[in-house]
Amino acid sequence: MGKAKKRSLHLGINDRVANLSREEAILEVIGNLRHKNGQNNAYSLITLFGLSAEELLEAGASYETVMSLQGLLQ
């Protein structure tokens, strides 16, 4: 875990992701992208964990959704 991620978790900015694994974060991102009101949370998890397009596609995200996030993904 990087210094910035540790610092933000320690400050309590992302309280609910303190014990979130990478796999759980990917599944939560996919679930949030399917709902319009959860997209901001999905964007923050993508940047926090540095998720890649390949990871999201393997977990079941649609190709169109992943391509629309091309600027956020590595």
N, CA, C, O and CB atoms as a CASP TS submission, in Angstrom:
PFRMAT TS
TARGET T0000
AUTHOR 0000-0000-0000
METHOD Language model
MODEL 1
PARENT N/A
ATOM      1  N   MET     1       0.855  -1.170   0.000  1.00  0.00           N
ATOM      2  CA  MET     1       0.000   0.000   0.000  1.00  0.00           C
ATOM      3  C   MET     1       0.898   1.229   0.000  1.00  0.00           C
ATOM      4  O   MET     1       1.863   1.308   0.761  1.00  0.00           O
ATOM      5  CB  MET     1      -0.971   0.000   1.225  1.00  0.00           C
ATOM      6  N   GLY     2       0.575   2.172  -0.849  1.00  0.00           N
ATOM      7  CA  GLY     2       1.383   3.374  -0.967  1.00  0.00           C
ATOM      8  C   GLY     2       1.174   4.342   0.177  1.00  0.00           C
ATOM      9  O   GLY     2       0.237   4.210   0.964  1.00  0.00           O
ATOM     10  N   LYS     3       2.066   5.323   0.255  1.00  0.00           N
ATOM     11  CA  LYS     3       2.004   6.297   1.349  1.00  0.00           C
ATOM     12  C   LYS     3       0.724   7.117   1.319  1.00  0.00           C
ATOM     13  O   LYS     3       0.106   7.352   2.357  1.00  0.00           O
ATOM     14  CB  LYS     3       3.202   7.225   1.290  1.00  0.00           C
ATOM     15  N   ALA     4       0.327   7.551   0.130  1.00  0.00           N
ATOM     16  CA  ALA     4      -0.860   8.403   0.029  1.00  0.00           C
ATOM     17  C   ALA     4      -2.121   7.633   0.422  1.00  0.00           C
ATOM     18  O   ALA     4      -2.996   8.171   1.100  1.00  0.00           O
ATOM     19  CB  ALA     4      -1.002   8.958  -1.400  1.00  0.00           C
ATOM     20  N   LYS     5      -2.208   6.380  -0.003  1.00  0.00           N
ATOM     21  CA  LYS     5      -3.380   5.575   0.339  1.00  0.00           C
ATOM     22  C   LYS     5      -3.436   5.344   1.847  1.00  0.00           C
ATOM     23  O   LYS     5      -4.508   5.443   2.445  1.00  0.00           O
ATOM     24  CB  LYS     5      -3.353   4.224  -0.413  1.00  0.00           C
ATOM     25  N   LYS     6      -2.296   5.037   2.469  1.00  0.00           N
ATOM     26  CA  LYS     6      -2.253   4.859   3.914  1.00  0.00           C
ATOM     27  C   LYS     6      -2.674   6.135   4.629  1.00  0.00           C
ATOM     28  O   LYS     6      -3.427   6.097   5.602  1.00  0.00           O
ATOM     29  CB  LYS     6      -0.854   4.439   4.360  1.00  0.00           C
ATOM     30  N   ARG     7      -2.181   7.256   4.138  1.00  0.00           N
ATOM     31  CA  ARG     7      -2.483   8.535   4.774  1.00  0.00           C
ATOM     32  C   ARG     7      -3.966   8.846   4.683  1.00  0.00           C
ATOM     33  O   ARG     7      -4.566   9.266   5.673  1.00  0.00           O
ATOM     34  CB  ARG     7      -1.668   9.660   4.133  1.00  0.00           C
ATOM     35  N   SER     8      -4.577   8.649   3.510  1.00  0.00           N
ATOM     36  CA  SER     8      -5.997   8.972   3.372  1.00  0.00           C
ATOM     37  C   SER     8      -6.859   8.020   4.182  1.00  0.00           C
ATOM     38  O   SER     8      -7.886   8.431   4.722  1.00  0.00           O
ATOM     39  CB  SER     8      -6.413   8.931   1.906  1.00  0.00           C
ATOM     40  N   LEU     9      -6.461   6.753   4.278  1.00  0.00           N
ATOM     41  CA  LEU     9      -7.213   5.823   5.117  1.00  0.00           C
ATOM     42  C   LEU     9      -7.064   6.182   6.586  1.00  0.00           C
ATOM     43  O   LEU     9      -8.019   6.085   7.356  1.00  0.00           O
ATOM     44  CB  LEU     9      -6.749   4.384   4.876  1.00  0.00           C
ATOM     45  N   HIS    10      -5.856   6.598   6.975  1.00  0.00           N
ATOM     46  CA  HIS    10      -5.614   6.979   8.364  1.00  0.00           C
ATOM     47  C   HIS    10      -6.412   8.221   8.745  1.00  0.00           C
ATOM     48  O   HIS    10      -6.886   8.324   9.876  1.00  0.00           O
ATOM     49  CB  HIS    10      -4.124   7.223   8.595  1.00  0.00           C
ATOM     50  N   LEU    11      -6.565   9.148   7.835  1.00  0.00           N
ATOM     51  CA  LEU    11      -7.320  10.368   8.117  1.00  0.00           C
ATOM     52  C   LEU    11      -8.820  10.126   8.163  1.00  0.00           C
ATOM     53  O   LEU    11      -9.576  10.973   8.640  1.00  0.00           O
ATOM     54  CB  LEU    11      -7.009  11.420   7.080  1.00  0.00           C
ATOM     55  N   GLY    12      -9.250   8.979   7.671  1.00  0.00           N
ATOM     56  CA  GLY    12     -10.677   8.671   7.704  1.00  0.00           C
ATOM     57  C   GLY    12     -11.443   9.202   6.529  1.00  0.00           C
ATOM     58  O   GLY    12     -12.672   9.257   6.567  1.00  0.00           O
ATOM     59  N   ILE    13     -10.747   9.596   5.478  1.00  0.00           N
ATOM     60  CA  ILE    13     -11.430  10.130   4.304  1.00  0.00           C
ATOM     61  C   ILE    13     -12.286   9.047   3.661  1.00  0.00           C
ATOM     62  O   ILE    13     -13.410   9.304   3.230  1.00  0.00           O
ATOM     63  CB  ILE    13     -10.414  10.690   3.286  1.00  0.00           C
ATOM     64  N   ASN    14     -11.752   7.853   3.603  1.00  0.00           N
ATOM     65  CA  ASN    14     -12.472   6.735   2.997  1.00  0.00           C
ATOM     66  C   ASN    14     -12.698   5.658   4.047  1.00  0.00           C
ATOM     67  O   ASN    14     -12.136   4.567   3.947  1.00  0.00           O
ATOM     68  CB  ASN    14     -11.694   6.161   1.779  1.00  0.00           C
ATOM     69  N   ASP    15     -13.509   5.951   5.048  1.00  0.00           N
ATOM     70  CA  ASP    15     -13.710   5.029   6.167  1.00  0.00           C
ATOM     71  C   ASP    15     -14.195   3.656   5.721  1.00  0.00           C
ATOM     72  O   ASP    15     -13.741   2.644   6.256  1.00  0.00           O
ATOM     73  CB  ASP    15     -14.698   5.617   7.143  1.00  0.00           C
ATOM     74  N   ARG    16     -15.092   3.599   4.769  1.00  0.00           N
ATOM     75  CA  ARG    16     -15.678   2.322   4.409  1.00  0.00           C
ATOM     76  C   ARG    16     -14.764   1.453   3.576  1.00  0.00           C
ATOM     77  O   ARG    16     -15.059   0.273   3.388  1.00  0.00           O
ATOM     78  CB  ARG    16     -16.942   2.544   3.676  1.00  0.00           C
ATOM     79  N   VAL    17     -13.659   1.988   3.067  1.00  0.00           N
ATOM     80  CA  VAL    17     -12.732   1.182   2.286  1.00  0.00           C
ATOM     81  C   VAL    17     -11.476   0.843   3.074  1.00  0.00           C
ATOM     82  O   VAL    17     -10.471   0.438   2.489  1.00  0.00           O
ATOM     83  CB  VAL    17     -12.360   1.903   1.009  1.00  0.00           C
ATOM     84  N   ALA    18     -11.517   1.001   4.379  1.00  0.00           N
ATOM     85  CA  ALA    18     -10.332   0.733   5.184  1.00  0.00           C
ATOM     86  C   ALA    18      -9.913  -0.727   5.119  1.00  0.00           C
ATOM     87  O   ALA    18      -8.719  -1.026   5.143  1.00  0.00           O
ATOM     88  CB  ALA    18     -10.580   1.130   6.621  1.00  0.00           C
ATOM     89  N   ASN    19     -10.850  -1.621   5.038  1.00  0.00           N
ATOM     90  CA  ASN    19     -10.543  -3.049   4.988  1.00  0.00           C
ATOM     91  C   ASN    19     -10.963  -3.672   3.669  1.00  0.00           C
ATOM     92  O   ASN    19     -11.243  -4.869   3.613  1.00  0.00           O
ATOM     93  CB  ASN    19     -11.222  -3.772   6.133  1.00  0.00           C
ATOM     94  N   LEU    20     -11.008  -2.894   2.626  1.00  0.00           N
ATOM     95  CA  LEU    20     -11.468  -3.348   1.318  1.00  0.00           C
ATOM     96  C   LEU    20     -10.300  -3.918   0.536  1.00  0.00           C
ATOM     97  O   LEU    20      -9.280  -3.252   0.362  1.00  0.00           O
ATOM     98  CB  LEU    20     -12.133  -2.198   0.537  1.00  0.00           C
ATOM     99  N   SER    21     -10.446  -5.153   0.062  1.00  0.00           N
ATOM    100  CA  SER    21      -9.392  -5.752  -0.752  1.00  0.00           C
ATOM    101  C   SER    21      -9.535  -5.274  -2.193  1.00  0.00           C
ATOM    102  O   SER    21     -10.542  -4.674  -2.568  1.00  0.00           O
ATOM    103  CB  SER    21      -9.446  -7.304  -0.679  1.00  0.00           C
ATOM    104  N   ARG    22      -8.527  -5.545  -2.974  1.00  0.00           N
ATOM    105  CA  ARG    22      -8.547  -5.128  -4.380  1.00  0.00           C
ATOM    106  C   ARG    22      -9.688  -5.819  -5.134  1.00  0.00           C
ATOM    107  O   ARG    22     -10.366  -5.185  -5.942  1.00  0.00           O
ATOM    108  CB  ARG    22      -7.192  -5.443  -5.057  1.00  0.00           C
ATOM    109  N   GLU    23      -9.902  -7.098  -4.879  1.00  0.00           N
ATOM    110  CA  GLU    23     -10.965  -7.846  -5.554  1.00  0.00           C
ATOM    111  C   GLU    23     -12.341  -7.302  -5.181  1.00  0.00           C
ATOM    112  O   GLU    23     -13.216  -7.172  -6.037  1.00  0.00           O
ATOM    113  CB  GLU    23     -10.875  -9.337  -5.203  1.00  0.00           C
ATOM    114  N   GLU    24     -12.528  -6.989  -3.905  1.00  0.00           N
ATOM    115  CA  GLU    24     -13.798  -6.415  -3.463  1.00  0.00           C
ATOM    116  C   GLU    24     -14.018  -5.038  -4.077  1.00  0.00           C
ATOM    117  O   GLU    24     -15.146  -4.675  -4.409  1.00  0.00           O
ATOM    118  CB  GLU    24     -13.840  -6.322  -1.935  1.00  0.00           C
ATOM    119  N   ALA    25     -12.936  -4.272  -4.230  1.00  0.00           N
ATOM    120  CA  ALA    25     -13.049  -2.947  -4.829  1.00  0.00           C
ATOM    121  C   ALA    25     -13.470  -3.051  -6.290  1.00  0.00           C
ATOM    122  O   ALA    25     -14.274  -2.249  -6.764  1.00  0.00           O
ATOM    123  CB  ALA    25     -11.721  -2.189  -4.711  1.00  0.00           C
ATOM    124  N   ILE    26     -12.932  -4.031  -7.003  1.00  0.00           N
ATOM    125  CA  ILE    26     -13.305  -4.213  -8.411  1.00  0.00           C
ATOM    126  C   ILE    26     -14.783  -4.548  -8.523  1.00  0.00           C
ATOM    127  O   ILE    26     -15.482  -3.992  -9.370  1.00  0.00           O
ATOM    128  CB  ILE    26     -12.455  -5.324  -9.065  1.00  0.00           C
ATOM    129  N   LEU    27     -15.261  -5.447  -7.680  1.00  0.00           N
ATOM    130  CA  LEU    27     -16.676  -5.809  -7.718  1.00  0.00           C
ATOM    131  C   LEU    27     -17.575  -4.638  -7.335  1.00  0.00           C
ATOM    132  O   LEU    27     -18.655  -4.467  -7.899  1.00  0.00           O
ATOM    133  CB  LEU    27     -16.939  -6.984  -6.792  1.00  0.00           C
ATOM    134  N   GLU    28     -17.131  -3.845  -6.386  1.00  0.00           N
ATOM    135  CA  GLU    28     -17.920  -2.677  -5.992  1.00  0.00           C
ATOM    136  C   GLU    28     -17.947  -1.618  -7.099  1.00  0.00           C
ATOM    137  O   GLU    28     -18.971  -0.972  -7.317  1.00  0.00           O
ATOM    138  CB  GLU    28     -17.357  -2.071  -4.700  1.00  0.00           C
ATOM    139  N   VAL    29     -16.829  -1.445  -7.791  1.00  0.00           N
ATOM    140  CA  VAL    29     -16.780  -0.496  -8.907  1.00  0.00           C
ATOM    141  C   VAL    29     -17.764  -0.919  -9.987  1.00  0.00           C
ATOM    142  O   VAL    29     -18.514  -0.089 -10.502  1.00  0.00           O
ATOM    143  CB  VAL    29     -15.347  -0.400  -9.489  1.00  0.00           C
ATOM    144  N   ILE    30     -17.769  -2.192 -10.332  1.00  0.00           N
ATOM    145  CA  ILE    30     -18.684  -2.674 -11.372  1.00  0.00           C
ATOM    146  C   ILE    30     -20.132  -2.475 -10.949  1.00  0.00           C
ATOM    147  O   ILE    30     -20.962  -2.060 -11.757  1.00  0.00           O
ATOM    148  CB  ILE    30     -18.423  -4.158 -11.680  1.00  0.00           C
ATOM    149  N   GLY    31     -20.440  -2.766  -9.697  1.00  0.00           N
ATOM    150  CA  GLY    31     -21.800  -2.542  -9.203  1.00  0.00           C
ATOM    151  C   GLY    31     -22.185  -1.076  -9.220  1.00  0.00           C
ATOM    152  O   GLY    31     -23.316  -0.733  -9.562  1.00  0.00           O
ATOM    153  N   ASN    32     -21.255  -0.211  -8.853  1.00  0.00           N
ATOM    154  CA  ASN    32     -21.546   1.230  -8.832  1.00  0.00           C
ATOM    155  C   ASN    32     -21.676   1.810 -10.230  1.00  0.00           C
ATOM    156  O   ASN    32     -22.447   2.748 -10.437  1.00  0.00           O
ATOM    157  CB  ASN    32     -20.460   1.974  -8.075  1.00  0.00           C
ATOM    158  N   LEU    33     -20.945   1.279 -11.185  1.00  0.00           N
ATOM    159  CA  LEU    33     -21.053   1.782 -12.553  1.00  0.00           C
ATOM    160  C   LEU    33     -22.397   1.442 -13.177  1.00  0.00           C
ATOM    161  O   LEU    33     -22.857   2.146 -14.076  1.00  0.00           O
ATOM    162  CB  LEU    33     -19.933   1.218 -13.409  1.00  0.00           C
ATOM    163  N   ARG    34     -23.023   0.387 -12.718  1.00  0.00           N
ATOM    164  CA  ARG    34     -24.343  -0.001 -13.241  1.00  0.00           C
ATOM    165  C   ARG    34     -25.437   0.922 -12.729  1.00  0.00           C
ATOM    166  O   ARG    34     -26.493   1.025 -13.354  1.00  0.00           O
ATOM    167  CB  ARG    34     -24.667  -1.447 -12.857  1.00  0.00           C
ATOM    168  N   HIS    35     -25.210   1.598 -11.603  1.00  0.00           N
ATOM    169  CA  HIS    35     -26.189   2.520 -11.029  1.00  0.00           C
ATOM    170  C   HIS    35     -25.697   3.947 -11.226  1.00  0.00           C
ATOM    171  O   HIS    35     -24.540   4.255 -10.942  1.00  0.00           O
ATOM    172  CB  HIS    35     -26.427   2.220  -9.519  1.00  0.00           C
ATOM    173  N   LYS    36     -26.556   4.795 -11.701  1.00  0.00           N
ATOM    174  CA  LYS    36     -26.170   6.180 -12.008  1.00  0.00           C
ATOM    175  C   LYS    36     -25.714   6.953 -10.782  1.00  0.00           C
ATOM    176  O   LYS    36     -24.830   7.802 -10.890  1.00  0.00           O
ATOM    177  CB  LYS    36     -27.326   6.907 -12.650  1.00  0.00           C
ATOM    178  N   ASN    37     -26.296   6.678  -9.613  1.00  0.00           N
ATOM    179  CA  ASN    37     -25.953   7.462  -8.426  1.00  0.00           C
ATOM    180  C   ASN    37     -24.653   7.000  -7.773  1.00  0.00           C
ATOM    181  O   ASN    37     -24.184   7.663  -6.848  1.00  0.00           O
ATOM    182  CB  ASN    37     -27.078   7.388  -7.418  1.00  0.00           C
ATOM    183  N   GLY    38     -24.055   5.904  -8.208  1.00  0.00           N
ATOM    184  CA  GLY    38     -22.830   5.415  -7.604  1.00  0.00           C
ATOM    185  C   GLY    38     -21.584   5.661  -8.429  1.00  0.00           C
ATOM    186  O   GLY    38     -20.512   5.158  -8.094  1.00  0.00           O
ATOM    187  N   GLN    39     -21.706   6.433  -9.508  1.00  0.00           N
ATOM    188  CA  GLN    39     -20.564   6.614 -10.401  1.00  0.00           C
ATOM    189  C   GLN    39     -19.428   7.399  -9.760  1.00  0.00           C
ATOM    190  O   GLN    39     -18.262   7.099 -10.015  1.00  0.00           O
ATOM    191  CB  GLN    39     -21.006   7.310 -11.657  1.00  0.00           C
ATOM    192  N   ASN    40     -19.735   8.390  -8.940  1.00  0.00           N
ATOM    193  CA  ASN    40     -18.655   9.149  -8.289  1.00  0.00           C
ATOM    194  C   ASN    40     -17.857   8.261  -7.348  1.00  0.00           C
ATOM    195  O   ASN    40     -16.635   8.383  -7.264  1.00  0.00           O
ATOM    196  CB  ASN    40     -19.226  10.349  -7.516  1.00  0.00           C
ATOM    197  N   ASN    41     -18.535   7.374  -6.644  1.00  0.00           N
ATOM    198  CA  ASN    41     -17.852   6.435  -5.767  1.00  0.00           C
ATOM    199  C   ASN    41     -16.988   5.476  -6.589  1.00  0.00           C
ATOM    200  O   ASN    41     -15.879   5.130  -6.181  1.00  0.00           O
ATOM    201  CB  ASN    41     -18.872   5.651  -4.914  1.00  0.00           C
ATOM    202  N   ALA    42     -17.492   5.053  -7.733  1.00  0.00           N
ATOM    203  CA  ALA    42     -16.724   4.158  -8.605  1.00  0.00           C
ATOM    204  C   ALA    42     -15.469   4.848  -9.107  1.00  0.00           C
ATOM    205  O   ALA    42     -14.398   4.242  -9.141  1.00  0.00           O
ATOM    206  CB  ALA    42     -17.578   3.689  -9.792  1.00  0.00           C
ATOM    207  N   TYR    43     -15.591   6.099  -9.494  1.00  0.00           N
ATOM    208  CA  TYR    43     -14.424   6.844  -9.987  1.00  0.00           C
ATOM    209  C   TYR    43     -13.361   6.983  -8.905  1.00  0.00           C
ATOM    210  O   TYR    43     -12.168   6.858  -9.182  1.00  0.00           O
ATOM    211  CB  TYR    43     -14.846   8.232 -10.486  1.00  0.00           C
ATOM    212  N   SER    44     -13.792   7.241  -7.679  1.00  0.00           N
ATOM    213  CA  SER    44     -12.805   7.401  -6.607  1.00  0.00           C
ATOM    214  C   SER    44     -12.119   6.080  -6.273  1.00  0.00           C
ATOM    215  O   SER    44     -10.931   6.070  -5.952  1.00  0.00           O
ATOM    216  CB  SER    44     -13.472   7.971  -5.355  1.00  0.00           C
ATOM    217  N   LEU    45     -12.847   4.965  -6.343  1.00  0.00           N
ATOM    218  CA  LEU    45     -12.225   3.663  -6.097  1.00  0.00           C
ATOM    219  C   LEU    45     -11.252   3.286  -7.213  1.00  0.00           C
ATOM    220  O   LEU    45     -10.213   2.680  -6.955  1.00  0.00           O
ATOM    221  CB  LEU    45     -13.297   2.584  -5.954  1.00  0.00           C
ATOM    222  N   ILE    46     -11.589   3.645  -8.449  1.00  0.00           N
ATOM    223  CA  ILE    46     -10.696   3.359  -9.577  1.00  0.00           C
ATOM    224  C   ILE    46      -9.379   4.077  -9.395  1.00  0.00           C
ATOM    225  O   ILE    46      -8.315   3.489  -9.589  1.00  0.00           O
ATOM    226  CB  ILE    46     -11.344   3.767 -10.909  1.00  0.00           C
ATOM    227  N   THR    47      -9.439   5.338  -9.026  1.00  0.00           N
ATOM    228  CA  THR    47      -8.199   6.096  -8.864  1.00  0.00           C
ATOM    229  C   THR    47      -7.463   5.715  -7.587  1.00  0.00           C
ATOM    230  O   THR    47      -6.233   5.743  -7.560  1.00  0.00           O
ATOM    231  CB  THR    47      -8.491   7.587  -8.862  1.00  0.00           C
ATOM    232  N   LEU    48      -8.183   5.361  -6.535  1.00  0.00           N
ATOM    233  CA  LEU    48      -7.539   4.978  -5.280  1.00  0.00           C
ATOM    234  C   LEU    48      -6.745   3.687  -5.424  1.00  0.00           C
ATOM    235  O   LEU    48      -5.620   3.588  -4.933  1.00  0.00           O
ATOM    236  CB  LEU    48      -8.578   4.823  -4.182  1.00  0.00           C
ATOM    237  N   PHE    49      -7.326   2.699  -6.096  1.00  0.00           N
ATOM    238  CA  PHE    49      -6.670   1.414  -6.250  1.00  0.00           C
ATOM    239  C   PHE    49      -5.855   1.304  -7.533  1.00  0.00           C
ATOM    240  O   PHE    49      -5.120   0.333  -7.705  1.00  0.00           O
ATOM    241  CB  PHE    49      -7.690   0.325  -6.211  1.00  0.00           C
ATOM    242  N   GLY    50      -5.966   2.274  -8.438  1.00  0.00           N
ATOM    243  CA  GLY    50      -5.225   2.214  -9.688  1.00  0.00           C
ATOM    244  C   GLY    50      -5.644   1.037 -10.544  1.00  0.00           C
ATOM    245  O   GLY    50      -4.799   0.308 -11.062  1.00  0.00           O
ATOM    246  N   LEU    51      -6.942   0.849 -10.695  1.00  0.00           N
ATOM    247  CA  LEU    51      -7.456  -0.300 -11.427  1.00  0.00           C
ATOM    248  C   LEU    51      -7.183  -0.165 -12.919  1.00  0.00           C
ATOM    249  O   LEU    51      -7.112   0.939 -13.459  1.00  0.00           O
ATOM    250  CB  LEU    51      -8.953  -0.463 -11.178  1.00  0.00           C
ATOM    251  N   SER    52      -7.032  -1.320 -13.574  1.00  0.00           N
ATOM    252  CA  SER    52      -6.788  -1.323 -15.016  1.00  0.00           C
ATOM    253  C   SER    52      -8.049  -1.773 -15.747  1.00  0.00           C
ATOM    254  O   SER    52      -8.953  -2.368 -15.160  1.00  0.00           O
ATOM    255  CB  SER    52      -5.591  -2.246 -15.373  1.00  0.00           C
ATOM    256  N   ALA    53      -8.085  -1.474 -17.032  1.00  0.00           N
ATOM    257  CA  ALA    53      -9.221  -1.864 -17.859  1.00  0.00           C
ATOM    258  C   ALA    53      -9.352  -3.378 -17.910  1.00  0.00           C
ATOM    259  O   ALA    53     -10.463  -3.907 -17.891  1.00  0.00           O
ATOM    260  CB  ALA    53      -9.077  -1.296 -19.273  1.00  0.00           C
ATOM    261  N   GLU    54      -8.240  -4.069 -17.974  1.00  0.00           N
ATOM    262  CA  GLU    54      -8.257  -5.531 -18.048  1.00  0.00           C
ATOM    263  C   GLU    54      -8.911  -6.145 -16.810  1.00  0.00           C
ATOM    264  O   GLU    54      -9.677  -7.102 -16.920  1.00  0.00           O
ATOM    265  CB  GLU    54      -6.830  -6.070 -18.208  1.00  0.00           C
ATOM    266  N   GLU    55      -8.608  -5.594 -15.633  1.00  0.00           N
ATOM    267  CA  GLU    55      -9.204  -6.109 -14.401  1.00  0.00           C
ATOM    268  C   GLU    55     -10.716  -5.950 -14.405  1.00  0.00           C
ATOM    269  O   GLU    55     -11.440  -6.859 -13.998  1.00  0.00           O
ATOM    270  CB  GLU    55      -8.612  -5.402 -13.190  1.00  0.00           C
ATOM    271  N   LEU    56     -11.193  -4.804 -14.861  1.00  0.00           N
ATOM    272  CA  LEU    56     -12.635  -4.564 -14.884  1.00  0.00           C
ATOM    273  C   LEU    56     -13.329  -5.453 -15.906  1.00  0.00           C
ATOM    274  O   LEU    56     -14.419  -5.964 -15.648  1.00  0.00           O
ATOM    275  CB  LEU    56     -12.924  -3.098 -15.187  1.00  0.00           C
ATOM    276  N   LEU    57     -12.702  -5.641 -17.068  1.00  0.00           N
ATOM    277  CA  LEU    57     -13.293  -6.498 -18.090  1.00  0.00           C
ATOM    278  C   LEU    57     -13.355  -7.952 -17.627  1.00  0.00           C
ATOM    279  O   LEU    57     -14.352  -8.635 -17.862  1.00  0.00           O
ATOM    280  CB  LEU    57     -12.497  -6.395 -19.390  1.00  0.00           C
ATOM    281  N   GLU    58     -12.306  -8.423 -16.977  1.00  0.00           N
ATOM    282  CA  GLU    58     -12.301  -9.802 -16.484  1.00  0.00           C
ATOM    283  C   GLU    58     -13.336 -10.021 -15.398  1.00  0.00           C
ATOM    284  O   GLU    58     -13.836 -11.134 -15.236  1.00  0.00           O
ATOM    285  CB  GLU    58     -10.927 -10.167 -15.959  1.00  0.00           C
ATOM    286  N   ALA    59     -13.666  -8.978 -14.652  1.00  0.00           N
ATOM    287  CA  ALA    59     -14.648  -9.095 -13.570  1.00  0.00           C
ATOM    288  C   ALA    59     -16.081  -8.963 -14.056  1.00  0.00           C
ATOM    289  O   ALA    59     -17.016  -9.181 -13.286  1.00  0.00           O
ATOM    290  CB  ALA    59     -14.381  -8.052 -12.521  1.00  0.00           C
ATOM    291  N   GLY    60     -16.272  -8.604 -15.344  1.00  0.00           N
ATOM    292  CA  GLY    60     -17.620  -8.587 -15.885  1.00  0.00           C
ATOM    293  C   GLY    60     -18.151  -7.239 -16.334  1.00  0.00           C
ATOM    294  O   GLY    60     -19.331  -7.130 -16.665  1.00  0.00           O
ATOM    295  N   ALA    61     -17.329  -6.225 -16.354  1.00  0.00           N
ATOM    296  CA  ALA    61     -17.789  -4.919 -16.830  1.00  0.00           C
ATOM    297  C   ALA    61     -17.951  -4.961 -18.350  1.00  0.00           C
ATOM    298  O   ALA    61     -17.241  -5.696 -19.035  1.00  0.00           O
ATOM    299  CB  ALA    61     -16.795  -3.791 -16.413  1.00  0.00           C
ATOM    300  N   SER    62     -18.876  -4.179 -18.864  1.00  0.00           N
ATOM    301  CA  SER    62     -19.070  -4.157 -20.309  1.00  0.00           C
ATOM    302  C   SER    62     -17.951  -3.359 -20.980  1.00  0.00           C
ATOM    303  O   SER    62     -17.372  -2.446 -20.390  1.00  0.00           O
ATOM    304  CB  SER    62     -20.449  -3.558 -20.663  1.00  0.00           C
ATOM    305  N   TYR    63     -17.670  -3.725 -22.212  1.00  0.00           N
ATOM    306  CA  TYR    63     -16.594  -3.087 -22.968  1.00  0.00           C
ATOM    307  C   TYR    63     -16.861  -1.593 -23.141  1.00  0.00           C
ATOM    308  O   TYR    63     -15.941  -0.782 -23.034  1.00  0.00           O
ATOM    309  CB  TYR    63     -16.431  -3.758 -24.340  1.00  0.00           C
ATOM    310  N   GLU    64     -18.102  -1.228 -23.406  1.00  0.00           N
ATOM    311  CA  GLU    64     -18.460   0.177 -23.621  1.00  0.00           C
ATOM    312  C   GLU    64     -18.221   1.006 -22.362  1.00  0.00           C
ATOM    313  O   GLU    64     -17.744   2.138 -22.435  1.00  0.00           O
ATOM    314  CB  GLU    64     -19.927   0.294 -24.055  1.00  0.00           C
ATOM    315  N   THR    65     -18.553   0.438 -21.221  1.00  0.00           N
ATOM    316  CA  THR    65     -18.349   1.147 -19.961  1.00  0.00           C
ATOM    317  C   THR    65     -16.869   1.371 -19.698  1.00  0.00           C
ATOM    318  O   THR    65     -16.461   2.457 -19.286  1.00  0.00           O
ATOM    319  CB  THR    65     -18.978   0.373 -18.802  1.00  0.00           C
ATOM    320  N   VAL    66     -16.073   0.346 -19.935  1.00  0.00           N
ATOM    321  CA  VAL    66     -14.627   0.450 -19.707  1.00  0.00           C
ATOM    322  C   VAL    66     -14.013   1.464 -20.668  1.00  0.00           C
ATOM    323  O   VAL    66     -13.132   2.226 -20.269  1.00  0.00           O
ATOM    324  CB  VAL    66     -13.946  -0.930 -19.876  1.00  0.00           C
ATOM    325  N   MET    67     -14.452   1.493 -21.911  1.00  0.00           N
ATOM    326  CA  MET    67     -13.906   2.446 -22.875  1.00  0.00           C
ATOM    327  C   MET    67     -14.308   3.879 -22.524  1.00  0.00           C
ATOM    328  O   MET    67     -13.577   4.818 -22.838  1.00  0.00           O
ATOM    329  CB  MET    67     -14.376   2.100 -24.292  1.00  0.00           C
ATOM    330  N   SER    68     -15.461   4.054 -21.876  1.00  0.00           N
ATOM    331  CA  SER    68     -15.859   5.406 -21.476  1.00  0.00           C
ATOM    332  C   SER    68     -15.012   5.925 -20.316  1.00  0.00           C
ATOM    333  O   SER    68     -14.947   7.131 -20.077  1.00  0.00           O
ATOM    334  CB  SER    68     -17.336   5.427 -21.087  1.00  0.00           C
ATOM    335  N   LEU    69     -14.362   5.006 -19.597  1.00  0.00           N
ATOM    336  CA  LEU    69     -13.502   5.371 -18.463  1.00  0.00           C
ATOM    337  C   LEU    69     -12.023   5.405 -18.839  1.00  0.00           C
ATOM    338  O   LEU    69     -11.162   5.410 -17.960  1.00  0.00           O
ATOM    339  CB  LEU    69     -13.710   4.394 -17.319  1.00  0.00           C
ATOM    340  N   GLN    70     -11.729   5.427 -20.104  1.00  0.00           N
ATOM    341  CA  GLN    70     -10.356   5.305 -20.571  1.00  0.00           C
ATOM    342  C   GLN    70      -9.418   6.332 -19.969  1.00  0.00           C
ATOM    343  O   GLN    70      -8.235   6.042 -19.795  1.00  0.00           O
ATOM    344  CB  GLN    70     -10.320   5.418 -22.050  1.00  0.00           C
ATOM    345  N   GLY    71      -9.894   7.507 -19.648  1.00  0.00           N
ATOM    346  CA  GLY    71      -9.043   8.532 -19.049  1.00  0.00           C
ATOM    347  C   GLY    71      -8.666   8.234 -17.603  1.00  0.00           C
ATOM    348  O   GLY    71      -7.627   8.696 -17.131  1.00  0.00           O
ATOM    349  N   LEU    72      -9.488   7.475 -16.896  1.00  0.00           N
ATOM    350  CA  LEU    72      -9.216   7.141 -15.500  1.00  0.00           C
ATOM    351  C   LEU    72      -8.388   5.891 -15.339  1.00  0.00           C
ATOM    352  O   LEU    72      -7.639   5.758 -14.371  1.00  0.00           O
ATOM    353  CB  LEU    72     -10.496   6.980 -14.757  1.00  0.00           C
ATOM    354  N   LEU    73      -8.512   4.974 -16.275  1.00  0.00           N
ATOM    355  CA  LEU    73      -7.879   3.669 -16.130  1.00  0.00           C
ATOM    356  C   LEU    73      -6.455   3.687 -16.609  1.00  0.00           C
ATOM    357  O   LEU    73      -6.072   4.491 -17.458  1.00  0.00           O
ATOM    358  CB  LEU    73      -8.652   2.621 -16.879  1.00  0.00           C
ATOM    359  N   GLN    74      -5.667   2.777 -16.044  1.00  0.00           N
ATOM    360  CA  GLN    74      -4.267   2.670 -16.441  1.00  0.00           C
ATOM    361  C   GLN    74      -4.136   1.776 -17.652  1.00  0.00           C
ATOM    362  O   GLN    74      -3.028   1.558 -18.142  1.00  0.00           O
ATOM    363  CB  GLN    74      -3.412   2.136 -15.289  1.00  0.00           C
TER
END
